[in-house]
Amino acid sequence: MTNYVFIESRDPFDSRDTHFVEETAIAVKERGHEVTVFLVQNGVLAARERAGRLGRLAEAGVTLLADDVSLRERGIRPEELAPGVHESAIDQLVDAIARENTKTMWH
Amino acid sequence: MKNRTLTLALMDPPYESANSTTALRIISAALAKGINVNVFAYEGAVCLPLKDQAPHANPVKGTTVEDEEHPTTKAFVSSLLALGKDKPLLTWVNCGLCVDERGAANVVEGVRRGSPADFFKMATESTNTLVIPTK
């Protein structure tokens, strides 16, 4: 098993190719790997429950983290987050990518 | 615990993208955890540690340099290099050809000139590598 970390920095309403990250993360998860999607910068706009964007990832068992600073910069409160999305410090991203046998992709 | 090392490749120039801020936050957090960090600055990112950057006043608002407290990426890079001067170690390499194209050789202390061959070596010897491309 390999650990995969996808860092999504793009606004899903601005960049339709965020769909590629969703599809890839789910496909990798279905193959038995551990998958984390870390939302940062405008990527956290997908983290709001009302955005309705992350349901398939959560259902697939992908770990969903949203950068705390990016959330605060955009006025998104913890209670607005979609089920399965966890507010996270950048330290957690560092912990995730500094593991052995981990592949990291920035989008 | 085995020494861990992260390599980051950066490409965005300063003051253009939130990618730079996030990259600097990642580097800072990694160093705080005792993780060695290699940075390979490519394309516009070679200007991040440019010594000629200067904070400025804002004549539109009538504010002084002191009022503005304008942050410079060269100051951030210098601070990170101070944090990572030994254990953990921060190694910052600017792509030499990118530097020449931009006339960006005057950089803060601790930054060295290199080539993509350095990036290859860094990546092969690291726990993991993160490439942060321009959009």
gemmi code that builds the backbone of each chain (N, CA, C; Angstrom):
import gemmi

chains = {
    "A": [
        ("MET", (0.837, -1.201, 0.000), (0.000, 0.000, 0.000), (0.872, 1.251, 0.000)),
        ("THR", (0.460, 2.217, -0.773), (1.159, 3.500, -0.855), (0.248, 4.595, -0.313)),
        ("ASN", (0.860, 5.601, 0.278), (0.096, 6.773, 0.718), (0.101, 7.813, -0.406)),
        ("TYR", (-1.058, 8.311, -0.719), (-1.175, 9.370, -1.729), (-1.733, 10.632, -1.075)),
        ("VAL", (-1.074, 11.745, -1.339), (-1.565, 13.034, -0.839), (-1.793, 13.950, -2.040)),
        ("PHE", (-3.030, 14.333, -2.230), (-3.379, 15.287, -3.291), (-3.623, 16.644, -2.630)),
        ("ILE", (-2.889, 17.635, -3.079), (-3.060, 18.988, -2.541), (-3.846, 19.789, -3.578)),
        ("GLU", (-5.056, 20.163, -3.212), (-5.919, 20.896, -4.154), (-5.945, 22.369, -3.782)),
        ("SER", (-5.369, 23.199, -4.655), (-5.291, 24.631, -4.360), (-6.298, 25.442, -5.177)),
        ("ARG", (-7.032, 24.767, -6.051), (-7.873, 25.523, -6.992), (-9.344, 25.538, -6.597)),
        ("ASP", (-9.981, 26.638, -6.929), (-11.408, 26.824, -6.695), (-12.194, 25.926, -7.661)),
        ("PRO", (-13.044, 25.048, -7.143), (-13.770, 24.142, -8.039), (-14.739, 24.870, -8.964)),
        ("PHE", (-15.130, 26.099, -8.606), (-16.056, 26.853, -9.452), (-15.316, 27.635, -10.535)),
        ("ASP", (-13.994, 27.668, -10.419), (-13.162, 28.395, -11.383), (-12.383, 27.425, -12.268)),
        ("SER", (-12.031, 26.274, -11.717), (-11.184, 25.316, -12.431), (-11.918, 23.979, -12.536)),
        ("ARG", (-12.445, 23.717, -13.702), (-13.199, 22.478, -13.869), (-12.306, 21.248, -13.724)),
        ("ASP", (-10.985, 21.443, -13.881), (-10.111, 20.273, -13.788), (-9.900, 19.798, -12.347)),
        ("THR", (-10.533, 20.461, -11.370), (-10.495, 19.899, -10.014), (-11.191, 18.536, -10.005)),
        ("HIS", (-12.054, 18.340, -10.991), (-12.745, 17.050, -11.134), (-11.736, 15.915, -11.330)),
        ("PHE", (-10.626, 16.237, -11.992), (-9.579, 15.243, -12.232), (-9.004, 14.724, -10.908)),
        ("VAL", (-8.824, 15.635, -9.954), (-8.290, 15.222, -8.653), (-9.280, 14.303, -7.950)),
        ("GLU", (-10.553, 14.671, -8.002), (-11.591, 13.841, -7.383), (-11.583, 12.435, -7.985)),
        ("GLU", (-11.583, 12.368, -9.291), (-11.634, 11.056, -9.959), (-10.389, 10.232, -9.646)),
        ("THR", (-9.237, 10.881, -9.681), (-7.981, 10.159, -9.447), (-7.894, 9.674, -8.003)),
        ("ALA", (-8.273, 10.549, -7.068), (-8.206, 10.168, -5.648), (-9.109, 8.972, -5.368)),
        ("ILE", (-10.303, 8.990, -5.937), (-11.234, 7.867, -5.723), (-10.690, 6.589, -6.359)),
        ("ALA", (-10.157, 6.716, -7.567), (-9.624, 5.531, -8.257), (-8.461, 4.914, -7.486)),
        ("VAL", (-7.610, 5.757, -6.950), (-6.464, 5.252, -6.173), (-6.949, 4.592, -4.884)),
        ("LYS", (-7.936, 5.218, -4.248), (-8.498, 4.658, -3.011), (-9.117, 3.289, -3.285)),
        ("GLU", (-9.821, 3.169, -4.392), (-10.472, 1.898, -4.737), (-9.457, 0.785, -4.979)),
        ("ARG", (-8.213, 1.175, -5.268), (-7.157, 0.178, -5.469), (-6.437, -0.168, -4.183)),
        ("GLY", (-6.979, 0.298, -3.053), (-6.474, -0.136, -1.758), (-5.397, 0.723, -1.133)),
        ("HIS", (-5.204, 1.923, -1.662), (-4.177, 2.802, -1.103), (-4.805, 3.813, -0.128)),
        ("GLU", (-3.957, 4.365, 0.725), (-4.435, 5.402, 1.640), (-4.369, 6.745, 0.916)),
        ("VAL", (-5.457, 7.481, 0.947), (-5.519, 8.725, 0.165), (-5.980, 9.884, 1.042)),
        ("THR", (-5.244, 10.979, 0.949), (-5.624, 12.221, 1.621), (-5.749, 13.317, 0.577)),
        ("VAL", (-6.810, 14.099, 0.669), (-6.921, 15.319, -0.136), (-6.829, 16.497, 0.829)),
        ("PHE", (-5.822, 17.326, 0.623), (-5.615, 18.497, 1.471), (-6.024, 19.724, 0.667)),
        ("LEU", (-7.030, 20.434, 1.141), (-7.535, 21.624, 0.450), (-6.821, 22.856, 0.996)),
        ("VAL", (-6.319, 23.679, 0.089), (-5.577, 24.866, 0.517), (-5.886, 26.003, -0.463)),
        ("GLN", (-5.646, 27.229, -0.027), (-5.912, 28.425, -0.851), (-7.374, 28.373, -1.325)),
        ("ASN", (-7.645, 28.668, -2.582), (-9.044, 28.653, -3.042), (-9.648, 27.251, -3.083)),
        ("GLY", (-8.828, 26.253, -2.905), (-9.341, 24.881, -2.840), (-10.301, 24.672, -1.687)),
        ("VAL", (-10.174, 25.488, -0.629), (-11.063, 25.303, 0.531), (-12.499, 25.735, 0.238)),
        ("LEU", (-12.721, 26.422, -0.869), (-14.097, 26.803, -1.206), (-14.965, 25.570, -1.436)),
        ("ALA", (-14.323, 24.450, -1.758), (-15.072, 23.193, -1.928), (-15.449, 22.571, -0.596)),
        ("ALA", (-14.836, 23.041, 0.480), (-15.024, 22.393, 1.783), (-16.366, 22.726, 2.425)),
        ("ARG", (-17.030, 23.766, 1.929), (-18.313, 24.172, 2.525), (-19.396, 23.152, 2.185)),
        ("GLU", (-20.188, 22.823, 3.170), (-21.259, 21.842, 2.938), (-22.182, 22.304, 1.810)),
        ("ARG", (-22.451, 23.613, 1.772), (-23.389, 24.133, 0.772), (-22.818, 24.078, -0.645)),
        ("ALA", (-21.490, 23.897, -0.757), (-20.896, 23.773, -2.089), (-21.227, 22.419, -2.706)),
        ("GLY", (-21.472, 21.424, -1.861), (-21.879, 20.111, -2.358), (-20.872, 19.442, -3.269)),
        ("ARG", (-19.600, 19.582, -2.968), (-18.562, 19.126, -3.888), (-17.818, 17.862, -3.462)),
        ("LEU", (-17.836, 17.528, -2.186), (-16.898, 16.498, -1.711), (-17.566, 15.200, -1.285)),
        ("GLY", (-18.838, 15.063, -1.579), (-19.575, 13.884, -1.126), (-18.972, 12.567, -1.600)),
        ("ARG", (-18.606, 12.502, -2.867), (-18.077, 11.243, -3.415), (-16.744, 10.876, -2.771)),
        ("LEU", (-15.912, 11.883, -2.512), (-14.619, 11.617, -1.868), (-14.830, 11.096, -0.444)),
        ("ALA", (-15.748, 11.738, 0.282), (-16.016, 11.309, 1.662), (-16.572, 9.886, 1.678)),
        ("GLU", (-17.495, 9.608, 0.767), (-18.092, 8.267, 0.700), (-17.053, 7.207, 0.350)),
        ("ALA", (-16.055, 7.594, -0.420), (-15.007, 6.642, -0.827), (-14.006, 6.369, 0.291)),
        ("GLY", (-14.088, 7.149, 1.365), (-13.169, 6.939, 2.480), (-11.870, 7.707, 2.370)),
        ("VAL", (-11.860, 8.724, 1.508), (-10.682, 9.579, 1.374), (-10.635, 10.534, 2.563)),
        ("THR", (-9.462, 10.706, 3.160), (-9.296, 11.670, 4.247), (-9.318, 13.077, 3.668)),
        ("LEU", (-10.195, 13.920, 4.212), (-10.359, 15.278, 3.684), (-9.927, 16.305, 4.729)),
        ("LEU", (-8.911, 17.059, 4.416), (-8.401, 18.085, 5.326), (-8.475, 19.447, 4.644)),
        ("ALA", (-8.800, 20.484, 5.421), (-8.874, 21.843, 4.889), (-7.966, 22.747, 5.716)),
        ("ASP", (-7.117, 23.461, 5.037), (-6.118, 24.317, 5.692), (-6.790, 25.413, 6.520)),
        ("ASP", (-6.407, 25.506, 7.791), (-7.065, 26.458, 8.695), (-6.856, 27.912, 8.283)),
        ("VAL", (-5.671, 28.246, 7.837), (-5.400, 29.636, 7.448), (-6.223, 30.009, 6.208)),
        ("SER", (-6.273, 29.107, 5.247), (-7.061, 29.379, 4.028), (-8.541, 29.533, 4.361)),
        ("LEU", (-9.035, 28.742, 5.308), (-10.443, 28.866, 5.719), (-10.694, 30.234, 6.341)),
        ("ARG", (-9.797, 30.629, 7.255), (-9.991, 31.911, 7.944), (-9.904, 33.076, 6.964)),
        ("GLU", (-8.948, 32.993, 6.019), (-8.795, 34.073, 5.040), (-10.083, 34.287, 4.246)),
        ("ARG", (-10.848, 33.205, 4.061), (-12.063, 33.277, 3.234), (-13.343, 33.325, 4.071)),
        ("GLY", (-13.190, 33.478, 5.373), (-14.352, 33.625, 6.248), (-15.200, 32.378, 6.346)),
        ("ILE", (-14.595, 31.232, 6.171), (-15.355, 29.967, 6.265), (-15.194, 29.420, 7.680)),
        ("ARG", (-16.330, 29.265, 8.362), (-16.297, 28.810, 9.746), (-16.352, 27.283, 9.814)),
        ("PRO", (-15.792, 26.714, 10.896), (-15.765, 25.248, 11.025), (-17.143, 24.611, 10.886)),
        ("GLU", (-18.191, 25.290, 11.397), (-19.526, 24.707, 11.330), (-20.102, 24.675, 9.911)),
        ("GLU", (-19.426, 25.358, 8.991), (-19.885, 25.354, 7.603), (-19.304, 24.200, 6.792)),
        ("LEU", (-18.351, 23.469, 7.401), (-17.659, 22.429, 6.635), (-18.562, 21.237, 6.344)),
        ("ALA", (-18.343, 20.634, 5.203), (-19.111, 19.458, 4.800), (-18.748, 18.275, 5.699)),
        ("PRO", (-19.673, 17.321, 5.850), (-19.356, 16.128, 6.652), (-18.115, 15.426, 6.107)),
        ("GLY", (-17.254, 15.051, 7.022), (-16.038, 14.350, 6.607), (-14.845, 15.252, 6.368)),
        ("VAL", (-15.047, 16.578, 6.360), (-13.941, 17.515, 6.156), (-13.445, 18.006, 7.505)),
        ("HIS", (-12.165, 17.942, 7.720), (-11.577, 18.343, 8.996), (-10.666, 19.547, 8.802)),
        ("GLU", (-10.863, 20.546, 9.669), (-9.953, 21.687, 9.665), (-8.566, 21.202, 10.093)),
        ("SER", (-7.548, 21.682, 9.424), (-6.208, 21.134, 9.644), (-5.155, 22.231, 9.605)),
        ("ALA", (-4.148, 22.086, 10.419), (-3.006, 22.992, 10.342), (-2.059, 22.492, 9.247)),
        ("ILE", (-1.187, 23.376, 8.812), (-0.231, 22.995, 7.759), (0.707, 21.889, 8.273)),
        ("ASP", (0.842, 21.808, 9.612), (1.678, 20.748, 10.208), (1.189, 19.366, 9.801)),
        ("GLN", (-0.131, 19.217, 9.731), (-0.678, 17.905, 9.367), (-0.339, 17.546, 7.932)),
        ("LEU", (-0.282, 18.555, 7.083), (0.143, 18.288, 5.706), (1.605, 17.840, 5.686)),
        ("VAL", (2.422, 18.538, 6.458), (3.848, 18.166, 6.514), (3.996, 16.733, 7.036)),
        ("ASP", (3.239, 16.407, 8.094), (3.299, 15.024, 8.612), (2.905, 14.023, 7.532)),
        ("ALA", (1.891, 14.380, 6.760), (1.394, 13.449, 5.737), (2.409, 13.242, 4.618)),
        ("ILE", (3.072, 14.308, 4.202), (3.972, 14.169, 3.050), (5.379, 13.732, 3.455)),
        ("ALA", (5.681, 13.793, 4.757), (7.028, 13.393, 5.199), (7.087, 11.919, 5.596)),
        ("ARG", (6.024, 11.177, 5.291), (6.034, 9.738, 5.554), (6.754, 9.006, 4.426)),
        ("GLU", (7.343, 7.873, 4.786), (7.922, 7.018, 3.750), (6.807, 6.479, 2.864)),
        ("ASN", (7.190, 6.117, 1.662), (6.247, 5.479, 0.736), (5.011, 6.340, 0.486)),
        ("THR", (5.266, 7.613, 0.270), (4.169, 8.558, 0.032), (4.399, 9.319, -1.269)),
        ("LYS", (3.358, 9.428, -2.047), (3.421, 10.214, -3.291), (2.529, 11.442, -3.118)),
        ("THR", (3.056, 12.584, -3.500), (2.343, 13.843, -3.294), (2.162, 14.560, -4.625)),
        ("MET", (0.970, 15.031, -4.859), (0.697, 15.766, -6.093), (0.002, 17.083, -5.785)),
        ("TRP", (0.532, 18.152, -6.302), (-0.060, 19.494, -6.134), (-0.902, 19.818, -7.356)),
        ("HIS", (-2.103, 20.316, -7.105), (-2.924, 20.782, -8.225), (-3.435, 22.182, -7.924)),
    ],
    "B": [
        ("MET", (14.987, 8.233, 15.467), (14.194, 8.277, 14.233), (15.089, 8.661, 13.060)),
        ("LYS", (14.844, 8.028, 11.938), (15.630, 8.312, 10.743), (15.434, 9.771, 10.316)),
        ("ASN", (16.520, 10.402, 9.871), (16.395, 11.778, 9.394), (15.484, 11.839, 8.175)),
        ("ARG", (14.564, 12.778, 8.215), (13.660, 12.932, 7.081), (14.020, 14.218, 6.317)),
        ("THR", (13.825, 14.150, 5.020), (14.112, 15.309, 4.171), (12.997, 15.477, 3.145)),
        ("LEU", (12.520, 16.703, 3.048), (11.538, 17.039, 2.005), (12.205, 17.931, 0.968)),
        ("THR", (11.892, 17.669, -0.290), (12.352, 18.544, -1.371), (11.141, 19.227, -1.995)),
        ("LEU", (11.256, 20.540, -2.168), (10.200, 21.307, -2.832), (10.768, 21.981, -4.072)),
        ("ALA", (10.051, 21.888, -5.160), (10.382, 22.661, -6.356), (9.364, 23.785, -6.471)),
        ("LEU", (9.865, 25.013, -6.533), (8.989, 26.190, -6.611), (9.190, 26.884, -7.955)),
        ("MET", (8.128, 27.431, -8.492), (8.230, 28.077, -9.808), (7.616, 29.475, -9.860)),
        ("ASP", (6.733, 29.781, -8.907), (6.048, 31.080, -8.976), (6.968, 32.217, -8.533)),
        ("PRO", (6.891, 33.361, -9.221), (7.644, 34.539, -8.777), (6.997, 35.143, -7.533)),
        ("PRO", (7.727, 35.986, -6.819), (7.145, 36.594, -5.618), (6.000, 37.538, -5.954)),
        ("TYR", (5.066, 37.668, -5.017), (3.957, 38.630, -5.099), (2.982, 38.338, -6.243)),
        ("GLU", (2.925, 37.106, -6.689), (2.034, 36.746, -7.792), (0.980, 35.724, -7.383)),
        ("SER", (1.353, 34.808, -6.519), (0.472, 33.664, -6.273), (0.514, 33.271, -4.798)),
        ("ALA", (-0.638, 32.798, -4.320), (-0.688, 32.275, -2.952), (0.164, 31.018, -2.810)),
        ("ASN", (0.543, 30.422, -3.935), (1.416, 29.239, -3.869), (2.701, 29.527, -3.092)),
        ("SER", (3.241, 30.729, -3.285), (4.505, 31.068, -2.611), (4.316, 31.091, -1.100)),
        ("THR", (3.217, 31.697, -0.664), (2.939, 31.765, 0.775), (2.789, 30.364, 1.349)),
        ("THR", (2.024, 29.526, 0.661), (1.831, 28.163, 1.152), (3.148, 27.409, 1.193)),
        ("ALA", (3.961, 27.579, 0.165), (5.258, 26.890, 0.140), (6.115, 27.317, 1.328)),
        ("LEU", (6.148, 28.623, 1.602), (6.956, 29.112, 2.731), (6.413, 28.575, 4.056)),
        ("ARG", (5.085, 28.451, 4.150), (4.487, 27.881, 5.379), (4.886, 26.408, 5.533)),
        ("ILE", (4.870, 25.676, 4.434), (5.258, 24.256, 4.497), (6.715, 24.124, 4.938)),
        ("ILE", (7.580, 24.951, 4.359), (9.009, 24.894, 4.707), (9.187, 25.203, 6.198)),
        ("SER", (8.513, 26.253, 6.661), (8.627, 26.639, 8.068), (8.156, 25.517, 8.989)),
        ("ALA", (6.999, 24.930, 8.664), (6.451, 23.859, 9.510), (7.364, 22.635, 9.510)),
        ("ALA", (7.938, 22.328, 8.374), (8.828, 21.164, 8.294), (10.076, 21.392, 9.143)),
        ("LEU", (10.655, 22.573, 9.045), (11.857, 22.873, 9.838), (11.533, 22.818, 11.336)),
        ("ALA", (10.352, 23.320, 11.700), (9.945, 23.296, 13.118), (9.827, 21.870, 13.632)),
        ("LYS", (9.561, 20.940, 12.741), (9.472, 19.528, 13.124), (10.815, 18.814, 13.028)),
        ("GLY", (11.873, 19.541, 12.696), (13.193, 18.928, 12.601), (13.440, 18.198, 11.292)),
        ("ILE", (12.601, 18.493, 10.303), (12.748, 17.850, 8.992), (13.642, 18.717, 8.111)),
        ("ASN", (14.651, 18.101, 7.504), (15.502, 18.835, 6.560), (14.681, 19.192, 5.315)),
        ("VAL", (14.990, 20.340, 4.733), (14.241, 20.782, 3.548), (15.217, 21.221, 2.460)),
        ("ASN", (14.976, 20.734, 1.262), (15.661, 21.235, 0.073), (14.666, 22.036, -0.750)),
        ("VAL", (15.095, 23.185, -1.223), (14.259, 23.966, -2.138), (15.023, 24.119, -3.442)),
        ("PHE", (14.364, 23.775, -4.528), (14.910, 24.089, -5.846), (13.994, 25.136, -6.465)),
        ("ALA", (14.511, 26.359, -6.579), (13.735, 27.466, -7.134), (14.009, 27.561, -8.626)),
        ("TYR", (12.933, 27.496, -9.378), (13.011, 27.436, -10.828), (12.196, 28.588, -11.398)),
        ("GLU", (12.522, 28.978, -12.618), (11.789, 30.061, -13.292), (11.671, 31.278, -12.361)),
        ("GLY", (10.464, 31.863, -12.249), (10.321, 33.110, -11.488), (10.607, 32.978, -10.014)),
        ("ALA", (10.590, 31.768, -9.494), (10.831, 31.581, -8.058), (12.251, 31.957, -7.646)),
        ("VAL", (13.157, 32.083, -8.621), (14.524, 32.487, -8.253), (14.544, 33.913, -7.714)),
        ("CYS", (13.442, 34.664, -7.928), (13.382, 36.039, -7.415), (12.872, 36.105, -5.972)),
        ("LEU", (12.450, 34.993, -5.419), (11.975, 35.006, -4.027), (13.044, 35.539, -3.068)),
        ("PRO", (14.327, 35.129, -3.215), (15.342, 35.635, -2.281), (16.123, 36.849, -2.803)),
        ("LEU", (15.551, 37.550, -3.782), (16.269, 38.665, -4.403), (16.540, 39.786, -3.392)),
        ("LYS", (17.822, 40.113, -3.271), (18.238, 41.082, -2.251), (17.753, 42.494, -2.543)),
        ("ASP", (17.492, 42.804, -3.810), (17.107, 44.166, -4.193), (15.659, 44.507, -3.833)),
        ("GLN", (14.895, 43.530, -3.366), (13.520, 43.840, -2.943), (13.549, 44.883, -1.828)),
        ("ALA", (12.608, 45.818, -1.894), (12.573, 46.874, -0.867), (11.141, 47.129, -0.420)),
        ("PRO", (10.917, 47.205, 0.886), (9.594, 47.598, 1.350), (9.301, 49.026, 0.897)),
        ("HIS", (8.026, 49.346, 0.742), (7.730, 50.678, 0.222), (6.572, 51.327, 0.978)),
        ("ALA", (6.553, 52.640, 0.878), (5.416, 53.404, 1.401), (4.260, 53.288, 0.414)),
        ("ASN", (3.091, 53.779, 0.813), (1.953, 53.784, -0.109), (1.460, 55.213, -0.265)),
        ("PRO", (1.893, 55.885, -1.344), (1.528, 57.298, -1.511), (0.033, 57.510, -1.706)),
        ("VAL", (-0.674, 56.504, -2.199), (-2.126, 56.637, -2.390), (-2.820, 56.776, -1.034)),
        ("LYS", (-2.365, 55.972, -0.086), (-2.966, 56.023, 1.259), (-2.244, 57.008, 2.180)),
        ("GLY", (-1.109, 57.515, 1.701), (-0.338, 58.444, 2.529), (0.364, 57.773, 3.688)),
        ("THR", (0.661, 56.487, 3.548), (1.323, 55.764, 4.636), (2.834, 55.675, 4.390)),
        ("THR", (3.564, 55.548, 5.483), (5.017, 55.443, 5.393), (5.437, 53.971, 5.258)),
        ("VAL", (6.725, 53.791, 5.050), (7.268, 52.422, 4.999), (6.962, 51.695, 6.297)),
        ("GLU", (7.125, 52.430, 7.416), (6.875, 51.819, 8.736), (5.400, 51.467, 8.908)),
        ("ASP", (4.524, 52.362, 8.442), (3.078, 52.085, 8.540), (2.722, 50.812, 7.768)),
        ("GLU", (3.297, 50.680, 6.606), (2.928, 49.572, 5.715), (3.421, 48.222, 6.225)),
        ("GLU", (4.592, 48.216, 6.883), (5.213, 46.946, 7.303), (5.169, 45.928, 6.164)),
        ("HIS", (5.581, 46.390, 5.008), (5.467, 45.589, 3.792), (6.376, 44.362, 3.866)),
        ("PRO", (5.795, 43.185, 3.790), (6.651, 42.000, 3.868), (7.376, 41.746, 2.546)),
        ("THR", (8.589, 41.283, 2.638), (9.327, 40.902, 1.429), (9.645, 39.417, 1.499)),
        ("THR", (9.619, 38.780, 0.349), (9.924, 37.338, 0.351), (11.403, 37.103, 0.681)),
        ("LYS", (12.261, 38.065, 0.375), (13.678, 37.882, 0.718), (13.841, 37.763, 2.242)),
        ("ALA", (13.026, 38.530, 2.985), (13.102, 38.456, 4.452), (12.588, 37.106, 4.948)),
        ("PHE", (11.519, 36.615, 4.309), (11.006, 35.292, 4.691), (12.059, 34.221, 4.425)),
        ("VAL", (12.688, 34.293, 3.258), (13.694, 33.273, 2.905), (14.873, 33.346, 3.877)),
        ("SER", (15.304, 34.560, 4.186), (16.412, 34.709, 5.144), (16.058, 34.107, 6.500)),
        ("SER", (14.832, 34.357, 6.950), (14.396, 33.815, 8.243), (14.390, 32.292, 8.218)),
        ("LEU", (13.916, 31.730, 7.113), (13.877, 30.270, 7.007), (15.290, 29.695, 6.964)),
        ("LEU", (16.196, 30.381, 6.260), (17.579, 29.900, 6.204), (18.232, 29.964, 7.589)),
        ("ALA", (17.848, 30.973, 8.388), (18.364, 31.047, 9.759), (17.823, 29.892, 10.591)),
        ("LEU", (16.539, 29.576, 10.397), (15.949, 28.440, 11.122), (16.614, 27.127, 10.713)),
        ("GLY", (16.982, 27.041, 9.442), (17.507, 25.785, 8.914), (18.983, 25.859, 8.605)),
        ("LYS", (19.748, 26.443, 9.530), (21.174, 26.602, 9.204), (22.000, 25.370, 9.551)),
        ("ASP", (21.461, 24.455, 10.329), (22.266, 23.272, 10.679), (21.365, 22.051, 10.807)),
        ("LYS", (20.805, 21.846, 11.980), (19.915, 20.710, 12.194), (18.572, 21.208, 12.713)),
        ("PRO", (17.569, 21.202, 11.902), (17.489, 20.712, 10.528), (18.151, 21.682, 9.547)),
        ("LEU", (18.438, 21.183, 8.390), (19.141, 21.965, 7.381), (18.199, 22.361, 6.252)),
        ("LEU", (18.205, 23.645, 5.934), (17.496, 24.117, 4.740), (18.523, 24.432, 3.663)),
        ("THR", (18.394, 23.769, 2.546), (19.260, 24.025, 1.392), (18.418, 24.688, 0.311)),
        ("TRP", (18.835, 25.869, -0.105), (18.062, 26.607, -1.126), (18.945, 26.778, -2.350)),
        ("VAL", (18.509, 26.206, -3.469), (19.260, 26.297, -4.726), (18.413, 27.024, -5.756)),
        ("ASN", (18.986, 28.079, -6.330), (18.336, 28.798, -7.428), (18.853, 28.265, -8.752)),
        ("CYS", (17.979, 27.993, -9.682), (18.384, 27.559, -11.027), (19.225, 28.659, -11.689)),
        ("GLY", (20.438, 28.329, -12.053), (21.374, 29.328, -12.567), (20.929, 29.982, -13.862)),
        ("LEU", (20.409, 29.189, -14.785), (19.974, 29.763, -16.062), (18.775, 30.685, -15.859)),
        ("CYS", (17.884, 30.309, -14.942), (16.713, 31.162, -14.638), (17.177, 32.478, -14.020)),
        ("VAL", (18.227, 32.400, -13.200), (18.805, 33.597, -12.573), (19.375, 34.518, -13.646)),
        ("ASP", (20.130, 33.933, -14.582), (20.758, 34.754, -15.627), (19.709, 35.439, -16.496)),
        ("GLU", (18.677, 34.689, -16.855), (17.620, 35.268, -17.703), (16.986, 36.483, -17.037)),
        ("ARG", (16.880, 36.439, -15.717), (16.147, 37.484, -14.990), (17.070, 38.514, -14.343)),
        ("GLY", (18.390, 38.339, -14.493), (19.308, 39.262, -13.830), (19.122, 39.244, -12.333)),
        ("ALA", (18.906, 38.052, -11.790), (18.497, 37.933, -10.379), (19.582, 37.288, -9.516)),
        ("ALA", (20.829, 37.660, -9.776), (21.936, 37.003, -9.069), (22.172, 37.546, -7.664)),
        ("ASN", (21.657, 38.741, -7.393), (21.937, 39.367, -6.091), (20.932, 38.852, -5.054)),
        ("VAL", (21.288, 37.753, -4.429), (20.343, 37.102, -3.505), (20.863, 37.125, -2.073)),
        ("VAL", (19.976, 36.833, -1.143), (20.346, 36.848, 0.271), (21.346, 35.720, 0.573)),
        ("GLU", (22.047, 35.907, 1.663), (23.082, 34.944, 2.044), (22.472, 33.565, 2.307)),
        ("GLY", (23.152, 32.553, 1.824), (22.702, 31.182, 2.071), (22.069, 30.522, 0.862)),
        ("VAL", (21.729, 31.335, -0.137), (21.154, 30.783, -1.372), (22.297, 30.480, -2.323)),
        ("ARG", (22.283, 29.300, -2.925), (23.352, 29.013, -3.881), (22.790, 28.737, -5.270)),
        ("ARG", (23.666, 28.857, -6.240), (23.314, 28.650, -7.643), (23.446, 27.174, -7.992)),
        ("GLY", (22.540, 26.676, -8.822), (22.632, 25.279, -9.213), (21.934, 25.034, -10.529)),
        ("SER", (21.549, 23.782, -10.738), (20.918, 23.401, -12.000), (19.884, 22.310, -11.722)),
        ("PRO", (19.090, 21.957, -12.727), (18.128, 20.867, -12.517), (18.785, 19.562, -12.069)),
        ("ALA", (20.076, 19.418, -12.320), (20.766, 18.221, -11.823), (20.746, 18.184, -10.293)),
        ("ASP", (20.807, 19.363, -9.675), (20.708, 19.423, -8.212), (19.326, 18.963, -7.754)),
        ("PHE", (18.318, 19.379, -8.512), (16.954, 18.962, -8.151), (16.817, 17.447, -8.241)),
        ("PHE", (17.382, 16.873, -9.279), (17.312, 15.417, -9.431), (17.971, 14.720, -8.240)),
        ("LYS", (19.142, 15.216, -7.853), (19.867, 14.619, -6.714), (19.060, 14.794, -5.420)),
        ("MET", (18.537, 15.998, -5.227), (17.719, 16.250, -4.026), (16.541, 15.286, -3.964)),
        ("ALA", (15.845, 15.149, -5.089), (14.640, 14.313, -5.122), (14.972, 12.851, -4.849)),
        ("THR", (16.056, 12.376, -5.418), (16.391, 10.957, -5.245), (16.837, 10.658, -3.819)),
        ("GLU", (17.321, 11.671, -3.109), (17.824, 11.448, -1.754), (16.820, 11.861, -0.672)),
        ("SER", (15.619, 12.265, -1.062), (14.639, 12.778, -0.095), (13.588, 11.748, 0.275)),
        ("THR", (12.962, 11.987, 1.410), (11.821, 11.168, 1.818), (10.671, 11.349, 0.835)),
        ("ASN", (10.480, 12.594, 0.404), (9.417, 12.887, -0.552), (9.722, 14.204, -1.252)),
        ("THR", (9.100, 14.371, -2.400), (9.307, 15.595, -3.195), (7.960, 16.169, -3.577)),
        ("LEU", (7.839, 17.479, -3.407), (6.615, 18.188, -3.767), (6.955, 19.233, -4.823)),
        ("VAL", (6.326, 19.111, -5.978), (6.505, 20.098, -7.055), (5.281, 21.014, -7.051)),
        ("ILE", (5.522, 22.304, -6.895), (4.424, 23.279, -6.905), (4.539, 24.072, -8.197)),
        ("PRO", (3.781, 23.695, -9.205), (3.898, 24.360, -10.501), (3.118, 25.659, -10.552)),
        ("THR", (3.406, 26.492, -11.555), (2.564, 27.652, -11.791), (1.268, 27.145, -12.393)),
        ("LYS", (0.221, 27.943, -12.290), (-1.088, 27.486, -12.783), (-1.041, 27.389, -14.292)),
    ],
}
model = gemmi.Model(1)
for chain_id, residues in chains.items():
    chain = gemmi.Chain(chain_id)
    for i, (resn, *xyz) in enumerate(residues, 1):
        res = gemmi.Residue()
        res.name, res.seqid = resn, gemmi.SeqId(i, " ")
        for name, pos in zip(("N", "CA", "C"), xyz):
            atom = gemmi.Atom()
            atom.name, atom.element = name, gemmi.Element(name[0])
            atom.pos, atom.b_iso = gemmi.Position(*pos), 0.0
            res.add_atom(atom)
        chain.add_residue(res)
    model.add_chain(chain)
structure = gemmi.Structure()
structure.add_model(model)
structure.setup_entities()
